[in-house]
């Protein structure tokens, strides 16, 4: 069970390449905030990522990848203290055209970037963003022998096709890239780091998470989850609390409500049927759990989603 893939699927994450940017020093572009996961790949040269409320810019080198999971606005520049122009303002004067190539700068040393974004379905966007890091920076040396670089090579190849004949392939490669990037980022975290992505490195926690995702409607207890992982009850409870950041059964409930939110939007199934699909024999208990996690009753959630 691919836990990362399950979360991305539940949130209907779809990737798209926005542009291939050819930038010559000095240059600087401001990317406005938007409800999405932005990504940038430095295929040649270097750049600096400047974020609000962060004291120092992040230096990006050739082959580096950066994801911005919070949808926050950000700047990419040729120097850490440079000035930037709003991307949308620039594109108003210089549309991309059919080849999606953005050219900008003063004529100095060149940098080439692949920029894009992952759209998020409103039903589960907030939940997914809450479990993703705000910024994921993968230096090239961390992915040199990983599937990330192989996927990037294919992505760059598709970007060179005339008139983007490979658009269908591009979108799939970008989706695969996100999974590989998150896996690689989780593997690179230091000992003691927190989050469910990091938890996937631990054999016991990984097994526990996989069982939860595989059988969300099962009547899980901490004891039964520990048995599935081949660990003691106390070990699973302790590791969940310190690494995932919540108790095992709290995670079970959150995942069930994520699936329920998807079913309420995608289907016309009665609420009692949705409740049973995610492990509740009582519609009342399901309504109470859903309202607690999502802040609104299931029926209201469905109605609001229909008019969104």
ABEGO torsion letter per residue (X at the ends): XBAAAAAAAAAGBBBBBABBBBBBOBBBBBBBBBBBBBBBBBABEBBBBBBBGBABBBBBBBGBBBBBAAGBBBBBBABAABBBBBAAAAAAABBAEAAGBBBBEAGBBBBBBBBBBBBBBAAAAAAAAAABBABBBBBAAAAAABAAAAAAAAAAAAAABBGGAAAAAAAAAAAAAAAAAAAAAAAABBBGBBEAAAAAABAAAAAAAAAAAABAABBBBAAAAAAAAGBBAAAAAAAAAAAAGBBAAAAAAAAAAAAAAAAAAABABBAAAAAAAAGBABAAAAAAAAAAAAGBBAAAAAAAAAAX
